[in-house]
Amino acid sequence: MQLVVQELQLSKCVVEDGQHAVPRVYRRPVFSIRLPQFGDALFNGPYGYRAQYWMSPSHGVEANRLLVAALEERLFTSLPEDFSMTADQVRRSLSLGSAKLWIDENGPNKQPSSSRLAVQRWVQAYAEGRSKAYWGLNAPIAVSFEVKGGFVNADGTELVAPLKHHRAIEINEFGWS
């Protein structure tokens, strides 16, 4: 974990307002980071992030919590001076159970690995037509990530989008969410 924290390269930090099922009064910080050397092992390795979810949703949730907590100080000290969330709101957002690290799905990562994973649960899900399992099995090579805080309103109340309540279970079943 220490190597990941040391390697972290922050490329940008923005505030994301709620949309769709999350009202616009809720906001969260979104940090775009790069981990060029250790990112792929962190995300796809046999003891990495998705492997923790594969073991069980609760293992994955705990691994995510520990990872976000380990990155928090580096992220927090990188905030621009004119950031439109208060320091307390950012810290609260990053401390929530809905805060998460995930591959930057809009970045250069979305290239399948040359070797497909043989995780039987995910193979079966893909055979059943569960499209999320495609990316779970193809293990996109990961170097760019996003750390997204939980959505909070002005007084720090959290709101989790209804579709995100099952994130840990989806990653366990499909390798992707």
C-alpha positions in Angstrom: 0.0 0.0 0.0 2.9 2.4 0.8 4.3 2.0 -2.7 0.9 2.9 -4.2 0.7 6.0 -2.0 4.2 7.1 -2.9 3.7 6.5 -6.6 0.4 8.4 -6.8 0.4 11.1 -9.4 -2.6 13.5 -9.2 -3.7 14.8 -12.6 -6.8 16.7 -11.6 -9.4 17.2 -8.9 -13.0 18.4 -9.6 -16.3 18.6 -7.8 -19.0 16.5 -9.2 -22.6 17.6 -8.5 -25.3 15.0 -8.1 -27.3 14.0 -11.2 -30.0 11.6 -12.1 -31.0 9.8 -8.8 -28.7 12.1 -6.7 -30.1 15.6 -6.3 -27.7 18.4 -7.3 -27.4 19.7 -3.7 -25.1 16.6 -3.1 -21.5 16.9 -4.3 -18.3 14.9 -4.1 -14.7 15.4 -4.9 -13.3 13.3 -7.8 -9.6 12.9 -8.0 -8.0 11.7 -11.2 -4.8 9.8 -10.4 -2.2 7.7 -12.2 -0.3 4.8 -10.9 1.9 3.9 -13.9 4.0 1.2 -12.2 1.8 -0.4 -9.5 -1.7 0.4 -10.8 -2.3 -2.8 -12.8 -1.1 -5.1 -10.0 -3.2 -3.1 -7.5 -6.4 -3.5 -9.7 -5.9 -6.9 -11.4 -3.3 -8.7 -9.3 -4.1 -12.0 -7.5 -4.1 -10.1 -4.1 -5.3 -6.8 -5.6 -8.4 -4.7 -5.4 -10.8 -6.8 -7.5 -9.4 -10.1 -6.0 -10.6 -8.8 -2.6 -14.1 -8.4 -4.0 -13.8 -11.8 -5.6 -13.2 -13.4 -2.2 -16.4 -11.7 -0.8 -18.2 -8.4 -1.1 -17.2 -7.6 2.5 -13.5 -8.2 1.8 -13.8 -5.9 -1.1 -15.6 -3.2 0.8 -12.9 -3.3 3.6 -10.1 -3.3 1.0 -11.6 -0.2 -0.6 -12.0 1.5 2.7 -8.4 0.9 3.6 -7.2 2.0 0.2 -9.1 5.3 0.2 -8.0 5.9 3.8 -4.3 5.3 2.8 -4.6 7.8 -0.2 -6.7 10.4 1.7 -3.9 12.6 3.0 -2.0 12.7 -0.3 -5.3 13.6 -2.1 -6.3 16.2 0.5 -3.0 18.0 0.4 -3.3 18.2 -3.4 -6.5 20.2 -3.3 -6.4 23.5 -5.2 -6.8 26.6 -3.1 -9.9 27.7 -4.9 -11.6 24.3 -4.5 -15.4 24.7 -4.2 -15.9 22.2 -1.3 -14.7 23.0 2.2 -11.9 20.9 3.8 -14.4 19.4 6.2 -16.7 18.4 3.3 -13.8 16.8 1.4 -12.6 14.8 4.5 -16.2 13.8 5.3 -16.8 12.7 1.7 -13.6 10.6 1.6 -14.4 8.9 4.9 -17.7 7.6 3.8 -18.4 4.0 2.9 -19.5 5.1 -0.6 -16.1 6.6 -1.3 -14.2 4.5 -3.8 -11.3 3.9 -6.0 -12.0 2.6 -9.5 -10.4 2.5 -12.9 -10.9 5.6 -15.0 -13.3 4.2 -17.5 -13.0 7.2 -19.8 -9.2 7.1 -19.7 -6.6 5.0 -21.6 -7.4 1.9 -19.5 -10.3 0.5 -21.4 -8.0 -1.8 -23.4 -8.5 -5.5 -22.6 -5.5 -7.3 -21.3 -3.8 -9.7 -23.7 -4.7 -12.5 -21.3 -8.2 -13.2 -20.3 -8.9 -14.2 -16.6 -10.3 -17.6 -15.9 -12.5 -16.7 -12.9 -15.2 -19.3 -13.2 -17.9 -17.2 -11.6 -17.3 -14.4 -14.1 -17.0 -16.8 -17.0 -20.4 -18.2 -16.1 -21.9 -14.7 -15.8 -20.5 -13.8 -19.2 -21.9 -17.0 -20.7 -25.3 -16.0 -19.3 -25.1 -12.7 -21.1 -24.1 -10.5 -18.1 -22.2 -7.8 -20.0 -20.4 -6.5 -17.0 -18.5 -9.8 -16.8 -16.8 -9.0 -20.1 -14.6 -6.3 -18.5 -14.2 -8.4 -15.4 -12.7 -11.2 -17.4 -10.7 -9.0 -19.8 -8.9 -7.2 -17.0 -8.2 -3.8 -18.6 -4.7 -2.8 -17.9 -5.0 -0.1 -15.3 -2.8 2.9 -14.8 -5.4 5.7 -14.5 -7.9 5.8 -11.7 -10.5 7.9 -10.1 -11.0 8.3 -6.3 -14.5 9.4 -5.8 -15.7 10.6 -2.4 -19.2 9.9 -1.2 -21.9 12.4 -2.2 -22.6 14.8 0.7 -24.8 17.9 1.1 -23.8 21.1 2.8 -24.2 19.7 6.3 -22.3 16.5 5.5 -25.2 14.1 5.1 -24.4 11.2 2.7 -26.6 10.0 -0.1 -25.8 6.8 -2.0 -27.3 6.5 -5.5 -29.8 3.5 -5.4 -27.9 1.7 -8.2 -24.7 1.8 -6.1 -26.1 -0.1 -3.2 -25.1 -3.4 -4.9 -21.7 -2.4 -6.2 -19.7 -4.8 -4.0 -22.0 -7.7 -5.0 -21.7 -6.8 -8.7 -17.8 -6.8 -8.5 -18.0 -10.1 -6.7 -20.3 -11.7 -9.3 -18.9 -10.1 -12.5 -15.5 -8.6 -11.7 -17.0 -5.2 -12.7 -19.6 -2.7 -11.6 
